[in-house]
Every structure is written in C-alpha cells, then in structure tokens.
Amino acid sequence: MTKPTIVLGFVGSTFDQGYKEDRWLRWRPTVSLCMHEDLHIDELHLLYNPRDKRLVKQVTEDIAQVSPLTKVIGIPFTLRDAWDFAEVYGALYDWVRAFRFDPTKNDYLLHITTGTHVVQICWYLLLEAHYLPARILQSSPTDTRAPQGKYHLIDLDLSRYDSLRSRLEAEQQANWQQLKADIATRNPAFNRLITEVEKVATRSTAPILIMGATGAGKSHLAKQIYQLKKDRFRMTGRFVDVNCATLRGDSAMSALFGHIKGAFTGAAANRAGLLKSADGGLLFLDEIGEIGLDEQAMLLKALEDKSFFPVGSDKEERADFQLIAGTNRDLRAEVLKGTFREDLFARLNTWTFDLPALKDRTEDIEPNLLFELERFSLSQQRQLRFHREALDQYLDFSRTKDALWRGNFRDLSASLVRMATLAEGSRITVENVQDEILRLKRLWSIDHQENDLLLAFLGHEGLAQIDEFDRIQLSGVIKFCQKSKSMADAGRQLFSASRAQKATSNDSDRLRKYLTRFGLSWESIQKV
C-alpha cells in the first residue's frame, strides 16, 4: 500500500499571486504542483508570512478546485529578514525539530522552488544534515507555458545515481592512492587500514591515534592525511610536526603552549607555541607518551575547548586544529601505570590505527626496496638496478628469523642506500648484497648486545619505555662508567668538551643527574 504523500514548503509570495481568471493560464508553483495526475499530494503544509494571509486563502481555494483530496495546512511563519542566513536557518531549524515526522507512515517531499535563495540554502542544509526525512521536490514552468509546469524529485543520496556513483568511487580511489603515496604495500590488512583511514580523513575532524614501532611510518601517514585534507579544502593551516621525546622539563610547556615575556628566566619575548602555530591546520604529536601529566591536562583542555593559557599568561589563546598523535608505547598500559591520563587517552582513542611492523609485512619489503632504489637513483642522477640473483638473495634473507628489522622501514631505507652507494656501475651485485647482509647481522647483533646490557639494569619494562636514541646513549655511558675508577673520573671524560666552556663544572653532579633520569646510580652500575 502506498504511503500518504506530505509536501512541505513556502507559499510563493510573488509567483503564486493571482485573483483574476487569467491566473489559470500561467504557472504558479504551489497551485501547479497539484495539477499533475502522476503526483498525488495528500497534505500540503504551507509556511507563510502573516501578511500573505489573503494569498494563502486564495491558493487554498484554487487547490481545492484542481485537487480536492489535497488537504492544505497554512502555517504562519514570521521572518524579520528572509535574507538573513542566521535568522532563517535558526527559525527553520526550530520548526523542523518541532514537526512530528513519521517516515514509517508517510512519504515527505520538500518543495524547494519557493522562498528566497537563503531559504532554499537553509532547506538544503537541513536536509543534508538529516533533520528532514524528505526528498527534494523541484518545480518549474515549461516552454509551452502550460499552467501545470513540470516537476523533478531529487534524492540527496548520491549513491543512487549511477553516473555520480562512478565519479564518487573514482574520487575515493584517488583519495586512497594519495594516502598510499610513497607507501608501497601488498599487505591486505594494511590496504584495509588505509581504506579506513581515507574515510576518517575525509569525514572526521576528531583526533587520530597512530600506534606502531619506531620507523613503521607514523609521521609519513600523518603528512599524507594532512595533504589529503588540504587538497580537499578541508584544512587551510599548517602541518606542525612535533617529536615529544625532544620536549623535556619546563621547556615542554612553553614549546607547546607558548609563553609571555617575563614568564620565567630567559623568556625575553612572547612565544606563540606549537598549538597556536597549528591553528586551522594539523598538529602531529609523535611519541605523545613522552609528555608529562601537566602538559597532558592542558592538551586535553585545548582539544575540548579550543583554548589554552600560555605560560605566565592569564589571557586565553584560541587555536582550532586537528590532532594526530603517534606512539610506540601501549597507552592503555601507561594509563594503568598512572603515567598517561585516562581522560586524554579516551579523547585520543576515537580513531586508533595500529601500523604493522616491517617484520609483519614481509611481502612489502620488495616493493619498498625498489621504491627506495628509484628514489635514490633520482636524487643521485644515477640509474641503478639489482641483479636478479642479488635481489633474490636479499629478499630471501629479509624474510628469515635473522632479519630483525628493529628500525623497520628506516632500517630498510638505510640498507638500500648503503648497497646503492657502494655499487659499481649500474647494478647492485650479489657481492654487494652479501656484504650488506653481514653488515645488518653485525648491526643487529650490536643492538642485541646493547639491549642485553640495558636489560640487566632496567628490566624488560624499563627498557620498553625509552627511545632507541636514549638506549644507544645510555648504553655508552654505562660502559664508560664500568671502566672508570670513579664518578668524577667518568664525568671529566664524558663532559671534557663542554666542561672547558664553563667557569665551574661539577661533572659528578651532571653524571648523577643523567643516570637518575633512568632510575640508575653510580653505585648500582658498579655492582653489575
């Protein structure tokens, strides 16, 4: 059984006019709608300015003649200025929200022909936002001047239009390819992840959390998301890339939120801060787990209120940006430990994408290796290729248990650069590959030894909390301390260059403070 059809719209204060008999010879949008044999209208809800009460009475009487089964309901609707967007949208929004729609029982059409252009725009916005469960009804006169004119039903679900659907699918594919730019992959799971990222990037402004090991491509993906948004005019500001591991102590608050002149010793001028720099754009906070709890609290406020206080200021600054956070830590575990705020994690966790490590994407080693080779060739103006046997040997090794890929794609890129640099002529040979395999094994073995040393002092949990940079530096310091006679002796040698530039230097204190950062002491090192 066909559902009753209810049409909503404004009376046409100009085109619907007519009190003489010749009015039946011309097109009048509201009356003409009811003249079509193939368009049965059960109810017509007409919004009108109270001053047009006489016109609505005449239109109602005329409709009764051409479509006696159509019930016309006049609705007084006062607008001080029908060209004021804010007033029109607000009034229509209130009216629509109060209207009792029941799409299970009725079919709704919105006659968009009548009313000012501002009214038509507001109708469209309300429809597009799904405040009205209706289709657009567009009417117009015909060349033959037939009084009934013609009409078209327009459905805003673009997927219903075959010609548009193919264009939309092509655009979505282009977005997907743009996100995948410079990301050579044959991994089905990673391709599915990129597809989901594309949808989020083009439809949402909520924070995004990208999890993954160092070198897995978090920063690169964040840049691709930014470029996609900018190219689609969804973002006008800058891309601000911050490695939170470099933000230490009191300077972290100032770097992120800025400060005013005189806020602390050394604050010689106002500083805008990174959040302000990202206003209108995208802020990528890599290794977000490194920032302190105070900074986390201010960041949460900035995300929720779009405002924050620079250090030393009692005046709020505003910044509207999208946040992408990157981390190689398990933030859920950090929340349980109390080192990461639960409310901030909940805010970041709207969209979470976990980038797989290279060892979990071994099918992607070959395309990425060849991509890096092509990029190296272009940068060096030197055409290079692999011997087939050499490439096969490298790929065979890359998938074995000896290939640790600790640095993920950074390891792969560095490996290719070494082979390409040392290759003679235009080919990377079997000999180049064999030398590189031995080099990788040696490097990873050294890394393993370094980690074994730190493991003895920090344990598995402590080792997992520090960056590769700190691991390398701390391992060297520990080795130096173990072979030194005293802390003062170790300090003098470790700080030999910088101590010469200072009037006074307490090398032991500097070394003690450095070790304390990692929960270590001179005495604990000497015991092992």
C-alpha positions as CSV (number, residue, x, y, z in Angstrom):
1,M,0.0,0.0,0.0
2,T,1.3,3.4,-1.0
3,K,2.1,5.7,1.9
4,P,0.4,9.2,2.0
5,T,2.5,12.0,0.5
6,I,3.1,15.1,2.5
7,V,4.6,18.2,0.9
8,L,6.3,21.0,2.9
9,G,7.2,24.4,1.5
10,F,6.6,28.2,1.5
11,V,3.9,29.9,-0.4
12,G,5.3,31.8,-3.3
13,S,4.6,35.4,-2.4
14,T,5.3,36.5,-6.0
15,F,4.7,33.6,-8.4
16,D,1.6,32.3,-6.5
17,Q,-0.2,35.6,-6.8
18,G,-3.4,35.8,-8.8
19,Y,-7.0,36.7,-8.2
20,K,-8.4,37.1,-11.7
21,E,-9.4,34.3,-14.1
22,D,-6.3,34.6,-16.1
23,R,-4.3,33.2,-13.2
24,W,-5.3,29.7,-14.6
25,L,-3.3,30.4,-17.7
26,R,0.1,30.7,-16.1
27,W,2.4,28.7,-13.9
28,R,2.0,29.2,-10.2
29,P,4.5,26.9,-8.3
30,T,2.3,25.9,-5.4
31,V,-1.0,25.5,-7.2
32,S,0.6,24.0,-10.3
33,L,2.1,21.2,-8.1
34,C,-1.4,19.9,-7.5
35,M,-2.3,19.8,-11.2
36,H,-0.1,16.7,-12.0
37,E,-2.0,13.5,-12.5
38,D,1.1,11.4,-11.5
39,L,1.8,13.4,-8.3
40,H,-0.9,12.8,-5.7
41,I,-0.4,15.1,-2.7
42,D,-2.4,14.2,0.4
43,E,-1.2,17.1,2.6
44,L,0.4,20.4,1.7
45,H,1.9,22.3,4.6
46,L,2.4,25.9,3.5
47,L,4.6,28.3,5.6
48,Y,3.7,31.9,5.0
49,N,4.3,35.4,6.3
50,P,1.1,36.5,8.2
51,R,0.8,39.5,5.8
52,D,0.2,36.9,3.0
53,K,-2.9,35.5,4.7
54,R,-5.2,36.6,1.9
55,L,-2.9,34.9,-0.7
56,V,-2.8,31.7,1.2
57,K,-6.7,31.7,1.3
58,Q,-6.8,32.1,-2.5
59,V,-4.2,29.4,-3.1
60,T,-6.1,27.0,-0.8
61,E,-9.3,27.7,-2.7
62,D,-7.6,27.2,-6.1
63,I,-6.0,23.9,-4.9
64,A,-9.5,22.7,-3.8
65,Q,-10.7,23.1,-7.4
66,V,-7.8,21.2,-9.1
67,S,-7.1,18.6,-6.3
68,P,-10.0,18.4,-3.9
69,L,-8.4,15.5,-2.0
70,T,-5.3,17.6,-1.1
71,K,-5.5,19.0,2.5
72,V,-3.8,22.4,2.7
73,I,-2.5,23.4,6.1
74,G,-1.4,27.0,6.3
75,I,1.3,27.7,8.9
76,P,2.1,31.3,9.9
77,F,5.9,31.8,9.9
78,T,7.4,35.1,10.7
79,L,10.8,36.2,9.5
80,R,12.0,39.7,10.0
81,D,14.5,39.4,7.2
82,A,14.2,36.4,4.8
83,W,17.7,37.1,3.5
84,D,19.4,36.9,6.9
85,F,21.1,33.5,7.0
86,A,21.3,33.1,10.7
87,E,17.7,34.1,11.3
88,V,16.3,31.9,8.6
89,Y,18.3,28.8,9.5
90,G,17.5,29.2,13.2
91,A,13.8,29.6,12.5
92,L,13.6,26.7,10.1
93,Y,15.7,24.5,12.4
94,D,13.3,25.2,15.3
95,W,10.3,24.5,13.1
96,V,11.7,21.3,11.7
97,R,12.7,20.0,15.1
98,A,9.1,20.6,16.4
99,F,7.5,18.9,13.4
100,R,6.4,15.3,14.1
101,F,7.8,13.4,11.2
102,D,6.9,9.7,10.9
103,P,8.7,8.3,7.8
104,T,7.3,4.8,8.5
105,K,3.8,6.0,7.8
106,N,4.3,9.0,5.4
107,D,6.4,10.0,2.4
108,Y,7.8,13.5,2.7
109,L,8.7,15.9,-0.1
110,L,10.2,19.3,0.4
111,H,9.1,21.9,-2.3
112,I,12.3,24.0,-2.6
113,T,11.2,26.2,-5.5
114,T,9.5,28.9,-3.4
115,G,11.1,31.2,-0.9
116,T,14.3,33.3,-1.1
117,H,17.6,31.8,-2.1
118,V,18.6,31.9,1.6
119,V,15.6,29.9,2.5
120,Q,16.4,27.3,-0.2
121,I,20.0,27.0,1.0
122,C,18.8,26.5,4.6
123,W,16.3,23.9,3.5
124,Y,19.2,22.1,1.7
125,L,21.5,22.2,4.7
126,L,18.8,20.8,7.0
127,L,18.1,18.0,4.5
128,E,21.8,17.2,4.1
129,A,22.1,17.0,7.9
130,H,19.2,14.6,8.0
131,Y,16.9,16.8,10.1
132,L,14.2,16.2,7.5
133,P,13.4,12.7,6.2
134,A,12.4,14.1,2.8
135,R,13.3,14.2,-0.8
136,I,13.6,17.5,-2.7
137,L,10.7,18.5,-5.0
138,Q,11.8,21.0,-7.6
139,S,9.1,22.6,-9.9
140,S,9.5,24.9,-12.9
141,P,7.5,26.3,-15.8
142,T,7.6,24.7,-19.3
143,D,8.4,26.3,-22.6
144,T,4.8,25.8,-23.7
145,R,3.6,27.8,-20.8
146,A,1.3,25.0,-19.6
147,P,0.0,26.1,-16.2
148,Q,0.9,22.8,-14.5
149,G,4.6,23.2,-15.5
150,K,6.9,20.3,-14.6
151,Y,8.5,18.8,-11.5
152,H,11.5,16.7,-10.5
153,L,12.2,14.6,-7.5
154,I,15.7,14.8,-6.2
155,D,17.3,12.4,-3.8
156,L,20.4,13.6,-2.0
157,D,21.7,10.1,-1.6
158,L,24.3,10.4,-4.4
159,S,24.9,6.7,-4.5
160,R,21.5,6.2,-6.1
161,Y,22.8,8.0,-9.3
162,D,24.9,5.6,-11.4
163,S,26.8,8.3,-13.2
164,L,27.6,10.1,-10.0
165,R,28.4,6.9,-8.1
166,S,31.2,6.0,-10.5
167,R,32.6,9.5,-10.1
168,L,32.5,9.3,-6.3
169,E,34.1,5.9,-6.4
170,A,36.8,7.2,-8.6
171,E,37.4,10.2,-6.2
172,Q,37.5,7.8,-3.2
173,Q,40.1,5.7,-5.1
174,A,42.1,8.8,-5.8
175,N,42.0,9.7,-2.1
176,W,43.1,6.2,-1.2
177,Q,46.0,6.4,-3.7
178,Q,47.0,9.8,-2.3
179,L,47.2,8.4,1.2
180,K,49.2,5.4,-0.1
181,A,51.7,7.7,-1.9
182,D,55.2,6.5,-1.2
183,I,53.7,3.6,0.8
184,A,54.4,0.5,-1.4
185,T,52.3,-2.3,0.0
186,R,51.0,-5.7,-1.0
187,N,49.7,-6.4,2.5
188,P,45.9,-6.9,2.5
189,A,45.5,-5.9,6.2
190,F,47.5,-2.7,5.6
191,N,45.4,-1.8,2.5
192,R,42.2,-2.3,4.5
193,L,43.7,0.1,7.2
194,I,44.5,2.7,4.5
195,T,40.9,2.4,3.2
196,E,39.5,3.1,6.7
197,V,42.0,6.0,7.2
198,E,40.8,7.6,3.9
199,K,37.2,7.6,5.2
200,V,38.2,9.1,8.5
201,A,40.5,11.7,7.0
202,T,37.7,13.0,4.6
203,R,34.8,12.8,7.0
204,S,36.1,13.5,10.5
205,T,38.0,16.1,12.5
206,A,38.3,14.1,15.6
207,P,41.7,13.2,17.0
208,I,43.5,10.3,15.4
209,L,45.9,8.0,17.3
210,I,48.5,6.1,15.2
211,M,50.3,3.4,17.1
212,G,53.3,1.5,15.8
213,A,57.0,0.8,16.3
214,T,59.7,3.3,15.5
215,G,60.2,3.5,11.8
216,A,56.8,2.0,11.0
217,G,55.7,5.1,9.1
218,K,53.5,7.1,11.6
219,S,54.9,10.5,10.6
220,H,54.6,9.8,6.9
221,L,51.0,8.7,7.2
222,A,50.2,11.9,9.2
223,K,51.7,14.0,6.5
224,Q,49.6,12.2,3.8
225,I,46.4,12.7,5.9
226,Y,47.2,16.4,6.1
227,Q,47.9,16.8,2.4
228,L,44.7,14.9,1.5
229,K,42.6,17.3,3.8
230,K,44.4,20.4,2.4
231,D,43.9,19.3,-1.2
232,R,40.1,18.8,-0.5
233,F,39.9,22.3,1.1
234,R,39.1,20.8,4.5
235,M,42.1,22.4,6.1
236,T,43.9,25.7,5.5
237,G,46.5,25.9,8.2
238,R,50.0,24.4,8.6
239,F,51.2,20.9,9.3
240,V,53.1,21.1,12.6
241,D,55.3,18.1,13.3
242,V,56.5,17.7,16.9
243,N,58.6,14.9,18.4
244,C,57.5,14.9,22.0
245,A,60.6,13.0,23.1
246,T,62.6,16.2,22.5
247,L,60.3,18.2,24.9
248,R,61.9,17.9,28.3
249,G,61.3,19.6,31.6
250,D,60.0,23.2,31.9
251,S,60.6,23.9,28.2
252,A,57.9,21.4,27.2
253,M,55.1,23.6,28.4
254,S,56.5,26.7,26.8
255,A,57.1,24.9,23.5
256,L,53.6,23.5,23.2
257,F,51.5,26.3,24.7
258,G,53.8,29.3,24.3
259,H,54.7,31.9,27.0
260,I,54.6,35.6,27.6
261,K,57.6,37.9,28.0
262,G,59.0,37.6,31.5
263,A,57.1,34.4,32.4
264,F,60.3,32.8,33.6
265,T,64.1,33.4,33.4
266,G,65.1,33.6,29.8
267,A,61.6,34.5,28.5
268,A,62.8,37.6,26.7
269,A,59.9,37.8,24.3
270,N,56.4,36.4,23.7
271,R,56.3,32.9,22.1
272,A,53.3,31.6,20.3
273,G,53.8,27.9,20.9
274,L,53.2,24.9,18.7
275,L,49.5,24.6,19.3
276,K,48.9,28.2,18.1
277,S,51.1,27.6,15.1
278,A,48.8,24.7,14.1
279,D,45.7,26.9,14.2
280,G,43.5,25.9,11.3
281,G,45.8,23.0,10.4
282,L,47.0,19.7,11.7
283,L,49.2,19.1,14.8
284,F,51.1,15.8,14.8
285,L,52.5,14.9,18.2
286,D,54.8,12.0,17.7
287,E,55.6,9.9,20.8
288,I,52.9,11.6,22.8
289,G,53.5,9.3,25.7
290,E,56.7,11.3,26.4
291,I,54.9,14.4,27.6
292,G,54.2,15.0,31.3
293,L,50.9,14.8,33.1
294,D,50.6,18.6,33.4
295,E,51.1,19.1,29.7
296,Q,48.6,16.3,29.1
297,A,46.0,18.1,31.1
298,M,46.5,21.4,29.2
299,L,46.4,19.5,25.9
300,L,43.1,17.9,26.8
301,K,41.6,21.3,27.6
302,A,42.9,22.7,24.3
303,L,41.2,19.8,22.4
304,E,37.9,20.2,24.2
305,D,37.7,24.0,24.5
306,K,39.9,25.1,21.6
307,S,41.6,27.3,24.1
308,F,44.6,27.3,26.5
309,F,46.7,29.6,28.6
310,P,50.3,30.3,27.6
311,V,52.8,30.0,30.4
312,G,52.6,33.1,32.6
313,S,49.5,34.5,31.0
314,D,46.0,35.0,32.4
315,K,44.6,35.5,28.9
316,E,43.4,32.5,26.9
317,E,44.6,31.9,23.4
318,R,42.4,30.1,20.9
319,A,43.5,27.5,18.4
320,D,41.4,25.2,16.3
321,F,43.4,22.3,14.9
322,Q,43.1,18.6,14.3
323,L,45.4,16.4,16.4
324,I,47.1,13.3,15.2
325,A,49.1,11.6,18.0
326,G,51.7,8.9,17.4
327,T,53.2,6.5,19.9
328,N,55.3,3.3,20.1
329,R,54.0,2.7,23.6
330,D,50.9,0.9,24.8
331,L,49.0,3.9,26.1
332,R,46.5,1.6,27.8
333,A,49.3,0.2,29.9
334,E,50.5,3.8,30.6
335,V,47.1,4.7,31.8
336,L,47.1,1.8,34.3
337,K,50.6,2.8,35.5
338,G,49.4,6.4,36.0
339,T,51.8,7.9,33.6
340,F,49.2,8.8,31.0
341,R,45.8,10.5,31.7
342,E,42.8,8.3,31.2
343,D,40.6,11.2,30.0
344,L,43.2,12.2,27.4
345,F,43.5,8.6,26.2
346,A,39.7,8.4,25.8
347,R,39.8,11.6,23.8
348,L,42.5,10.3,21.5
349,N,41.0,6.9,21.2
350,T,38.1,7.9,18.9
351,W,40.2,6.7,15.9
352,T,43.1,4.4,16.6
353,F,45.2,2.8,13.8
354,D,47.9,0.3,14.6
355,L,50.6,0.3,11.9
356,P,52.2,-3.1,11.5
357,A,56.0,-3.5,11.8
358,L,58.0,-4.5,8.7
359,K,58.6,-8.0,10.0
360,D,54.8,-8.4,9.9
361,R,54.7,-7.1,6.3
362,T,57.4,-9.1,4.6
363,E,55.5,-9.1,1.3
364,D,56.1,-5.3,1.3
365,I,59.9,-5.5,1.5
366,E,60.4,-5.9,-2.2
367,P,58.1,-3.0,-3.4
368,N,59.5,-0.7,-0.7
369,L,63.1,-1.7,-1.6
370,L,62.6,-1.0,-5.3
371,F,60.8,2.3,-4.4
372,E,63.8,3.4,-2.3
373,L,66.1,2.4,-5.1
374,E,64.2,4.5,-7.6
375,R,64.2,7.5,-5.2
376,F,68.0,7.1,-4.6
377,S,68.6,7.0,-8.4
378,L,66.6,10.2,-8.9
379,S,68.3,12.0,-6.1
380,Q,71.8,11.0,-7.3
381,Q,71.1,11.3,-11.0
382,R,72.4,7.7,-11.4
383,Q,70.5,4.8,-12.9
384,L,70.7,1.7,-10.7
385,R,69.2,-1.7,-10.8
386,F,69.5,-5.0,-8.9
387,H,70.9,-8.1,-10.5
388,R,68.1,-10.6,-10.3
389,E,70.1,-13.1,-8.3
390,A,71.2,-10.3,-5.9
391,L,67.7,-9.2,-5.4
392,D,66.5,-12.7,-4.7
393,Q,69.3,-13.3,-2.1
394,Y,68.4,-10.1,-0.3
395,L,64.7,-10.9,-0.3
396,D,65.4,-14.5,0.9
397,F,67.4,-13.1,3.8
398,S,64.8,-10.4,4.6
399,R,62.2,-13.0,5.5
400,T,64.4,-15.1,7.8
401,K,64.5,-15.0,11.6
402,D,67.9,-13.3,11.4
403,A,66.3,-10.3,9.7
404,L,65.2,-8.4,12.8
405,W,64.3,-5.0,11.2
406,R,64.5,-3.3,14.5
407,G,64.2,0.1,12.9
408,N,61.5,-1.1,10.4
409,F,61.5,0.9,7.2
410,R,64.3,3.1,8.4
411,D,66.5,0.1,8.5
412,L,65.4,-0.9,5.0
413,S,66.0,2.5,3.6
414,A,69.4,2.8,5.2
415,S,70.3,-0.7,3.9
416,L,69.4,0.2,0.3
417,V,71.4,3.5,0.5
418,R,74.5,1.6,1.6
419,M,74.2,-1.0,-1.2
420,A,73.4,1.7,-3.8
421,T,76.3,3.9,-2.7
422,L,78.9,1.0,-2.8
423,A,77.7,-0.5,-6.1
424,E,80.0,-0.1,-9.1
425,G,78.4,0.7,-12.4
426,S,74.6,0.5,-12.8
427,R,74.0,-2.8,-10.9
428,I,73.8,-3.9,-7.3
429,T,75.5,-7.2,-7.3
430,V,75.4,-10.4,-5.3
431,E,78.6,-9.3,-3.6
432,N,77.1,-6.0,-2.6
433,V,74.1,-7.9,-1.1
434,Q,76.2,-10.4,0.7
435,D,78.3,-7.7,2.3
436,E,75.2,-5.8,3.3
437,I,73.6,-9.0,4.9
438,L,76.8,-9.4,7.0
439,R,76.6,-5.7,7.9
440,L,73.0,-6.0,9.0
441,K,73.6,-9.1,11.1
442,R,76.5,-7.3,12.8
443,L,74.5,-4.1,13.4
444,W,71.6,-6.1,14.9
445,S,73.9,-8.2,16.9
446,I,75.4,-5.0,18.4
447,D,71.9,-3.7,19.1
448,H,71.1,-7.0,20.8
449,Q,74.2,-6.7,23.0
450,E,73.3,-3.1,23.8
451,N,69.8,-4.2,24.8
452,D,71.2,-7.1,26.9
453,L,73.4,-4.6,28.8
454,L,70.5,-2.2,29.5
455,L,68.2,-5.1,30.3
456,A,70.4,-6.0,33.2
457,F,69.8,-2.5,34.7
458,L,66.4,-1.5,33.5
459,G,64.5,-4.8,33.1
460,H,62.1,-5.5,30.3
461,E,59.5,-2.9,31.3
462,G,62.1,-0.1,31.8
463,L,63.8,-0.9,28.5
464,A,60.5,-0.7,26.7
465,Q,59.9,2.8,27.9
466,I,63.0,4.5,26.4
467,D,63.6,5.5,22.8
468,E,66.3,4.0,20.6
469,F,68.3,7.3,20.9
470,D,68.4,7.0,24.6
471,R,69.3,3.3,24.5
472,I,72.3,4.0,22.4
473,Q,73.5,6.9,24.5
474,L,72.7,5.3,27.9
475,S,74.5,2.1,26.9
476,G,77.6,4.0,26.0
477,V,77.5,5.9,29.3
478,I,77.1,2.7,31.3
479,K,80.1,1.1,29.6
480,F,82.2,4.2,30.3
481,C,81.2,4.2,34.0
482,Q,82.0,0.5,34.3
483,K,85.6,1.0,33.2
484,S,86.2,4.3,35.1
485,K,87.9,4.5,38.5
486,S,85.4,7.0,40.0
487,M,82.3,9.0,39.1
488,A,84.4,12.2,38.9
489,D,86.8,10.5,36.5
490,A,84.0,9.3,34.3
491,G,82.4,12.7,34.4
492,R,85.6,14.5,33.4
493,Q,86.0,12.3,30.4
494,L,82.3,12.3,29.3
495,F,82.0,16.1,29.6
496,S,85.5,17.0,28.5
497,A,84.4,19.3,25.7
498,S,81.5,21.1,27.4
499,R,83.3,21.5,30.8
500,A,86.1,23.6,29.2
501,Q,83.5,26.2,28.2
502,K,82.2,26.7,31.8
503,A,83.8,28.7,34.6
504,T,82.8,26.0,37.1
505,S,81.8,22.4,36.4
506,N,80.6,19.7,38.7
507,D,81.0,16.7,36.4
508,S,79.9,14.2,39.1
509,D,76.7,16.0,39.6
510,R,76.0,16.2,35.9
511,L,76.6,12.4,35.6
512,R,74.5,11.6,38.7
513,K,71.5,13.6,37.3
514,Y,71.8,11.9,33.9
515,L,71.7,8.5,35.5
516,T,68.8,9.5,37.8
517,R,66.7,10.2,34.7
518,F,66.7,6.4,34.1
519,G,66.4,5.3,37.8
520,L,70.2,4.4,37.9
521,S,73.0,5.4,40.2
522,W,76.8,5.1,40.1
523,E,76.7,2.5,42.8
524,S,74.1,0.3,41.0
525,I,76.3,0.3,37.9
526,Q,79.4,-0.7,39.8
527,K,77.7,-3.7,41.3
528,V,77.0,-5.4,38.0
